[in-house]
Amino acid sequence: MSDHTTMRGDTSWFVRDRFGLFIHWGLYAMPARHEWMRHNEKTPTADYDARYFTRFEPDLHDPAAWAQAAADAGMKYVVITAKHHEGFCLWDSKHTDYTAMNTPAKRDLIRPLLEAFRAKGLRVGLYYSLLDWHHPHCVIDPHIGPYRDHADRATMNEGRDQRIYAKYMRDQVTELLTGYGKIDIMWFDFSYPKPDGTGKGKDDWESDALLKVVRSLQPHIILDERLDLPYGWDIKTPEQYQPRRGVTVDGKPVVWEACQTFSGSWGYHRDETTWKSHEQLIHMLIDTVSKGGNLLMNVGPTARGEFDARALDRLAAYGRWMHHHQHTIYGCEAAPADIPTPEGCRLTWNPAKKRLYVHCLVWPFKYLWLEGLESRVEYAQFVHDGSEIRLQAQDWTASHAKEQAGLKDLLMLELPTPKPDAVVPVIELFLK
């Protein structure tokens, strides 16, 4: 194999930072009913462009405000949709007219975003869709897109050359990786090969050639696994679910990132009502890191270029919790396998500091039982206020309970009956 197939990006910072912002923004913010609106409603290209491309004018867009909201939430990196499945480009691409430059926005929207996030100390990534429902040479298949089951699909495909589209992708990715400074993550989306050849996979995208372009231009960059190649990727990206345990490939742990949404849509969806609660969102972050993963949480900005009130409310909730608890997330990983997780809790572990963090998703009554830790813990405290927790409950009830448990090396922490004033209280254990 050639060198680009064995090269790996720099994930050293990624596994420390743990928490990032995904941004899905495009013309689909205007209909405001899901980023797959064209697919769902089978909207013809001419109709879509006449309604939205000619009227896209995000007059309230303030890149610095987006970056500030992410930084205040405790996020350490961002991934922005340079091009989603609709084919619309947020940057000033020289390879198509279908860009923000030719809408009423009349400007490159990617450059100021990257600059604003970098100014706040966040690393930056770009999302690029392999799918394209607008490009005249992207072959229409029977699975995905507004024309997937069109009666004239075969006729519409006459003259289309997927090889031309594959080169177009390489040219655009070259633009992004040569004209916008250091890019930390390249997030491709997505392949769907089928046994009968009707889907699209690595041969349709010419993924190996695309990978070579990326690795030759920015060798350090982190790549996801959605090019449909068995090599070349750095991270696995489970989407819209929480893995039961850390992600493995061939039985070996790999670097991974759960990508999730505040609601059921990636793009701005005005009428979506299944928004997650503050508690649920914080649980998801903790759960992900406790299994050795990162969380990439999405916001879909409005057509006028703002994060709506529901998104800002949830980002602020993350920020309030992270203000006190960020060191239980940054630099942390799954706890050592020989430490059992108490009921109703999640554990994160900082190996450099030898600190174990017990996240109490369910507040226990009076005692927290920690098996196998009585001889290993030197000190315990709450994270939110630094107040001491006595290492061993001394009352008669605790002695009796410990005797009944019949376990050696059982640490019983005596806790206050009322839950502390934190969405998820965390106990910090200093190990010997």
N, C-alpha and C positions, 0 to 999 in steps of 0.2 A: 504494500500500500504506500501511497505517497505521504509526505510529511503531514499534510493538513488533516489526514484521517486520524492521526494519533495525537495531534496537538490538543491541549486543554486550556480553557480560560482560567483566570485567576478568581477562585472562589474563596480565598482566604478572608477577604473582607465580608463577603456575602454571609458566611456562616457565623460571623460575629454580629452583624447588624440586624438580622432576623426579621425586620418589619419594613414593608415597602408599600407604596401607593401605585395602583394601576389607574390609568385614566383612559376611558373610552369616549372619544369625541369625534364627531363627524357630522355630515349632513343629516344623519338619522336623529340628531338631537331636535330637529325641527318638527317632524311628525310626532316625536316624543312618545312612541309606542313600540319600543324595542329596537335594538341595533340590527336585528334580522328582519326588519319591516319589509324590505323589498322581497325577500324570500317568502315571508309569511303571507304577504298580500299579492304576490306575483306581479309587482308593479313594473310596467315597461320602462326601459331606460329613458325614453323621451319624456314620459310623464314625470318621472322622478326628478330629472334634471330641470324641467320647466318649473316645477313646484318649488324645489329646494336649492339647487345649485345657483339659480339666478337670484335667490333671496337670502343667501347665507351671510349674515352681517352681525357678528358677535361684538356689538358695540360696547358692552360692559366688561369685556375680557381684560383681566388684570393678572398677568403671569405671577407677579410678586405676591398677590393675595393667595393664589393657589399654593405657591411654595411655602408661604408662611403657615397656612392651614395644615399642610403636611408636616412641617417641622414641629409645630406646636403639638401635633398628635403623637409625636415620637417616631415618625417614620424616617428611615435613613436612606431610602432610594426611591426612585420613581421610574415607571415604565409608561410611555405615552404612545398611543396609536398614531403612528405616522400615516398609515394607510390601513383601513379596515376592509372587510369583504366588498363593500360597495365600490371600492376602487378610488375613492376620493382622497387626494393627497393634501395633508396639512402643510407641507413645505413647498418651496419654490422649485419644483422638479422641472428640468429641461426636457424631459422625455415624454411629457404629456401636458395637455392644456387643462386637464381635469384636476386643478389645484385651487387652493384658497386664493392664490393671486388673481384668479379670473372670476371670483365671486365679488360681491360688494365688500367683502373683508379687505381685498386688495393688498394682502400682505402674507409673508411667510409667518405661520403661527408656531412652528416648531422651534426656530432659533431663539426667540425671546423666552419661551418656556424652559428650554435647556439652560439658558443663561440664568434665569431666575432661580431654578432649583439648585444649580451649582453654587450660586451666591449664598444660599442658605445651608451649604455644606452637604447636600444630598448628592449621591451618585445618580447617574442618569442612564436610562435605557430606552430603546425604541422597539415598539411592536410593529411588525410588518406582516400583513395578511398575504398568504400564498394564493388565496382565492381572489378573484376579481370579477365582479358582475358587470363591469363597464368596459373593460378592455376588448377591442374588436378581435383579438387573436386568442383570447382565453377560451378554449373549447367548452361548449355547454354540455354538461353531463346530466344523466337522469336522476341525480341525487340531490344536488344543492344548487340554489340560485332561483331567480324569478322565472326562468324559462325551462326549468328542469323537466316539466311534463308538457311543454308546449307542443301543439300538434305539428308545427313547422320546425321543430328543433333541428332535424337533419338538414333541412334547407338553410337554416340560419347558420349552421356550422360549415357550410360550403365556403371555402376560401380562408377559413381560420387555420392558423398554423401555431400550434402550441410552442414550437421552438422559438418563434418570434417573441411570444409572451415570456418565455423563460429568460431570454436575453434581456428583455425589458426589466424583469425583476433584478437581474444582476446589475444592470446599469443604474437602477434606482438605489439599490443597496450600496453601490459604490459611491453615489452622490452623498448618501447619508453618512457613510463611514469615512469620507474624505473632506467634507465641507462643514462639519458640525463639531469638530473637536473630539476629545476622547469620549467614546461611548462605552459604558460599562457592561451593558446587557443588550443582546439582540434577541428579541422574543418573536419567533416565527409562529404562524398559526394558519392552517393546520393541514395535515394529510388525511385522506380517507380512501386508501386503496381497497379495491374489491376483488374477490377471487376471479371474477369474470373479466376484469380489466376495465370496468365501466367507471370506477372511481378515479381519484387522482392521488398518486404517490410520488416517490422519489424520481421516477423516470419522467413523469410529466413536468415536474418542477426543475428537472436537471439539478437535483439537490446536491450532488457531489460537486458540481462546478460552482454552485452558489456557496457551498461551505468553503471551497477553496478561496473564493473572493473574500469572504469574511475573515478567514484566518490570515490571509496574506496582508490585509489592510490593518487589522487591529487584533493581533494574536492573543492579547490578554482577555478579550471579550468573553463574557459568559453567554452560552447558547443553550436554548431549551431543546427538547427532543422531538419537535414536531415536524422535522424535515423528512421523517420516514427513513432515517438512516440508522444502522446499528452502531455507528461510531460518530465521533465528532461533537456529541452533545456533552454538556456539563451538568445540567439539572433536569430532574423529572418534575412535571407540573400537574399534579392532580387538581382537577377543576370542579368546583361546586360541590365538593364533599370533603369530609375530614377523614383521612386514613385512620384505620384502627391502630396502626403501629407505624414505626418508621419505614420509609420506602426502601425496598431492596431490589436488586437486579441480580439474577443468578445466585440468590442467597446472600449477597453482599450489600451492606448499606451504601446508599448513594446520596448525594446532595439533592435536596428537593424543596419545592415551594408550593404550598397550597394557594391557589388563586380563587378568591371569593368576592362576593358582592354584598353591599348593604341590603339590597333588595333582590328581586328575582331577575333583574335585567342588568346588562353591562352598560348600555347606553342610557341616556336620560329617558325615563319613562314617567311621564306626568301622573298617570293614574295607577301605578303599581302600589299595592297596599301591603305586601308581605315584607315590610322592612324589619330587620332584626333589632332586638332590644340592645341597650347598652351592655347588659350583663351577658347576653349571648355572644356578642361580638368580642368582648374581653375574654370570655371562656375560649373562644376559637383561637385567639392569639396564644394564650397560655397552652392550650392543648397541642397546638402545632409545635411550639418550641419544646414542649415536654417529650415530643417524639423525634426531636432532632431536625425539625424543618423550619422553613421561613413562611411567613404569611404575607401575601400580596393582596391588599384589600382595595377594591375598586370604587371609583367615583365616576359617574357619568354627568359631565357638566351640561348646563342648559344651552340652548341655541344662542342666547345672548352672551354666553361666555362666563357664566358664574357656577359655583357649586351651590346647589339649592339648599334651603334651610334644613331639610332632613339630613342631608349629607354633612353639613357643617355641625349639626347637633351631635352626630355620631363621631365625627373626628374630634370634637371637643371632649366627648366622653373618654375616648382613648387617651387624650392628652392629660385629663385629670388623673386617671389611673396611672399612666406612665410617669407622671411627675414624681410620684413616690416609689414606683415599682420598676422603673426601667432597668435597673441593674439585675433584676430577676429574669430579664429577657435578653439584653445585649450580652454577648460573650458566653451565653449559656447553651446547654445541649441536654439531651436525655440523661437522666440519672444513671449511675452505674447499675448494671443488671442485678447485682446482689442486694440492692436496696428495695424492699417491697414498697409499693405505693399505698398509703393509707386510703381507706374507703372515702369516697367523695372528694378526693384531692388529685392534683397533678404535681409532679416534681420537675423542677429544672435544676441544673447542676452547672456551677462554674468551676471547671477543673483547675484553672490558674489560681483561684482564691481558696479552693477546697470548701466552697459554700454550697449547701443544699437548700433549695427554696421550696417550701411546702405551700402550694396554692390551694386554699380551702374553698373549693367551689360550693360545697355544702358545709355550713357552719356546724361543728359538732357540739354536743352538750358536754360541757365541763372538762372532758379529757380528749387529748389526741394521742392515739397509740401508734408508736413507731417501732416496728419489729427490727431487731438486730442492730439497734443504734445506741443503746444505753452506754456501751463501752466506747462509742466512736464520736460522741458529740461533746464538745467542750462548753458551748454557750448557745443560748437561743434567744431570739428577740423578734418582735414584730417589725416588719419593714416600714410600715406607714409612719411610725413615730419613734422607732428605735428603742421601744420600751422592752425591758427584760421579761422573759418567760422562764419561770423556774423549771429546771431540767427534770425534776422528779417530784410528782405530787406526793405529799407526805401524810395526808389524812388517812383515816381508817378505811374509808370507801375505796381509795386508790389502792391501798395494800390488799384489800380483799379482792378487788377486781383483778389485780395483777396475779394474785394467787390462783384465782379461778381460771385465768387465761392459760396458765401452765406453760408459759413461754419464758425462756431465759433471754437475757439481753433485750428486755422490753422497756423502751423509754415511754413514760407517760407524762405528757406535758399538761399542766393544769391551766385551763383557759378561762377567760371571763365568760359569763353566761350570755350577755348581749354580744351580738356580732359587732366587731369594730367598724368604724365609719369608713369602709372601703367596699367597692363593688365586689371585689375578691380580695379578702385579707391574705397576706403572705407571711409565713414564719421563716426566718432565716436561721439556719443551723450551721454553726462553725464546727467543722469536723477536724479531728485530731490528725 
